[in-house]
Amino acid sequence: MPFSPSPETLACWKSKGSTRATDADIAKLEARLGLKAPASYVEFMKTYGDVEFSFDVNCQFEYTYETPDRVERRTEAVSFIKSPSQAIEYYNGFQQDDKIGIPANLLPFAMDHGQGELLIEFGQAGERIFYWDFDAHDWESGITRIGFVANDMYDFINNLKPFDD
C-alpha cells in the first residue's frame, strides 16, 4: 500500500525541511532494539524522513484504549516524526525510567504537541502503532497505558485527518 499524504501535507513537510533516513540509520535502530524495523516505517523514513506537521494540514489521529468493560476513543495531533537518532535517545530514556513501562519492542518514533509519544512495533509480524499520553500517565503507580492507533505506518499516515479543536 503506498503512502498518500495530502498535497498540503507534502507542501508543509517540504517547507519545514526534513532529513531522510539512510540504511545506516535504520541499521543503528535495529541494532539498538535487537529487532527488525517494520517495513512501512523504513519506507516512510527513507522516502520522507523526520517531518514536521502543523495544525493546518492532516495531523489528527484517533486512538483507542480497550478495557474489559469499555472502549475509549480519543483524538490527538502529531507534531513531528523523529529522526532515527532522536528516536534512539527517547527509547534509551524510556528503557532507563522505571516509572514508564513501555515494552522494549516499541520505538518512540513521533510526538504530539506535548510530551505524548507515538510508538511503533519492531520485530513483530505486525507493525502496529500505539500512543502513550505522558500527561495521563499514572506516575504514582507506574502503570503505563497505551492506546492503539494504527496497523502500520501506511494506515497511520493515510488516515490522518484535519485538526479539529
C-alpha positions as CSV (number, residue, x, y, z in Angstrom):
1,M,0.0,0.0,0.0
2,P,1.5,3.4,-0.9
3,F,1.6,6.4,1.3
4,S,-0.9,9.1,0.3
5,P,-0.3,12.3,2.3
6,S,-2.4,15.2,1.0
7,P,-0.7,17.8,-1.2
8,E,-1.0,20.3,1.6
9,T,0.8,17.9,4.0
10,L,3.5,17.3,1.5
11,A,4.0,21.0,1.0
12,C,4.2,21.5,4.7
13,W,6.8,18.8,5.1
14,K,8.8,20.3,2.2
15,S,8.6,23.9,3.6
16,K,9.9,22.8,7.0
17,G,12.7,20.6,5.7
18,S,13.5,17.1,6.6
19,T,16.3,14.6,6.6
20,R,15.7,11.2,5.0
21,A,16.9,8.1,6.9
22,T,19.8,6.0,5.4
23,D,20.3,2.3,5.6
24,A,23.0,3.0,8.3
25,D,20.4,4.9,10.3
26,I,17.9,2.0,10.1
27,A,20.7,-0.5,11.0
28,K,21.5,1.6,14.2
29,L,17.9,1.4,15.2
30,E,17.7,-2.4,14.6
31,A,21.0,-2.9,16.5
32,R,19.8,-0.9,19.5
33,L,16.4,-2.7,19.7
34,G,17.8,-6.0,18.6
35,L,14.8,-6.4,16.4
36,K,14.0,-5.8,12.7
37,A,12.4,-2.5,11.8
38,P,8.9,-2.5,10.3
39,A,8.9,-2.3,6.5
40,S,6.4,0.5,6.4
41,Y,8.4,2.6,8.9
42,V,11.6,2.0,6.9
43,E,9.9,3.1,3.7
44,F,8.5,6.2,5.3
45,M,11.7,7.3,6.8
46,K,13.7,6.7,3.6
47,T,11.1,8.5,1.5
48,Y,10.0,11.4,3.7
49,G,12.3,11.4,6.8
50,D,11.9,13.3,10.0
51,V,8.9,15.5,9.1
52,E,7.1,18.2,11.0
53,F,3.3,18.8,10.9
54,S,1.3,21.9,11.5
55,F,-2.4,22.3,12.6
56,D,-3.4,23.4,9.1
57,V,-2.6,20.0,7.5
58,N,-3.8,16.5,8.1
59,C,-2.3,15.8,11.6
60,Q,-5.0,14.4,13.8
61,F,-5.2,10.7,14.6
62,E,-7.6,8.6,16.7
63,Y,-6.5,6.1,19.3
64,T,-8.4,3.6,21.5
65,Y,-8.0,2.3,24.9
66,E,-9.6,-1.1,25.5
67,T,-10.5,-2.3,28.9
68,P,-12.6,-5.4,29.8
69,D,-15.7,-3.3,30.2
70,R,-15.4,-0.5,27.6
71,V,-13.5,1.1,24.7
72,E,-12.4,4.7,24.9
73,R,-11.8,6.6,21.6
74,R,-9.8,9.8,21.7
75,T,-8.0,12.1,19.3
76,E,-4.6,13.8,19.3
77,A,-2.4,15.6,16.8
78,V,1.0,14.5,15.7
79,S,3.6,17.3,15.8
80,F,6.6,15.6,14.2
81,I,8.2,12.3,13.3
82,K,11.7,11.9,14.8
83,S,14.9,11.2,13.1
84,P,16.3,7.7,14.0
85,S,18.9,9.2,16.3
86,Q,16.3,11.2,18.2
87,A,14.1,8.0,18.4
88,I,17.0,6.1,19.9
89,E,17.6,8.9,22.5
90,Y,13.9,8.7,23.6
91,Y,14.0,4.9,23.5
92,N,17.0,4.8,25.8
93,G,15.4,7.2,28.2
94,F,12.2,5.1,28.4
95,Q,14.1,1.9,29.0
96,Q,16.0,3.5,31.9
97,D,12.9,5.0,33.6
98,D,11.4,2.5,36.0
99,K,8.2,4.6,36.2
100,I,7.5,4.1,32.5
101,G,6.7,0.5,31.4
102,I,6.9,0.8,27.7
103,P,7.7,-2.6,26.1
104,A,11.2,-2.9,24.7
105,N,9.9,-3.7,21.2
106,L,8.2,-0.3,20.9
107,L,10.2,2.6,19.4
108,P,9.0,6.2,20.2
109,F,9.1,7.5,16.7
110,A,6.9,10.6,16.8
111,M,5.4,13.1,19.3
112,D,2.2,15.0,19.8
113,H,2.3,18.7,20.6
114,G,3.0,18.0,24.3
115,Q,5.0,15.1,25.5
116,G,2.8,12.2,24.3
117,E,4.6,9.6,22.2
118,L,3.7,7.5,19.2
119,L,5.3,4.1,19.3
120,I,5.8,1.5,16.6
121,E,6.4,-2.2,17.0
122,F,9.8,-3.6,15.9
123,G,10.4,-7.3,15.3
124,Q,6.8,-8.4,15.1
125,A,4.6,-9.9,12.4
126,G,2.5,-6.7,12.6
127,E,3.8,-3.2,12.5
128,R,1.2,-1.7,14.9
129,I,1.4,1.9,16.2
130,F,0.4,2.9,19.7
131,Y,0.0,6.2,21.6
132,W,1.3,6.9,25.2
133,D,-0.1,10.0,26.8
134,F,2.5,11.5,29.1
135,D,0.0,13.8,30.7
136,A,-2.4,11.0,31.6
137,H,0.3,8.6,32.8
138,D,-0.1,7.3,36.4
139,W,3.3,8.4,37.8
140,E,2.4,7.2,41.3
141,S,1.7,3.6,40.3
142,G,3.9,3.5,37.3
143,I,1.1,1.8,35.3
144,T,1.7,2.6,31.6
145,R,-1.4,2.6,29.5
146,I,-1.0,2.7,25.7
147,G,-3.8,3.1,23.1
148,F,-4.0,1.5,19.7
149,V,-3.6,3.9,16.8
150,A,-2.9,2.0,13.5
151,N,-1.9,-1.3,12.0
152,D,1.2,0.2,10.3
153,M,2.7,3.5,9.0
154,Y,0.6,3.4,5.9
155,D,-2.6,3.2,8.0
156,F,-1.3,5.9,10.3
157,I,-0.2,8.5,7.6
158,N,-3.1,7.8,5.2
159,N,-5.7,8.2,7.9
160,L,-4.6,11.4,9.4
161,K,-7.4,14.0,9.4
162,P,-7.6,17.8,9.5
163,F,-7.1,19.1,13.0
164,D,-10.4,19.8,14.8
165,D,-10.1,21.8,18.0
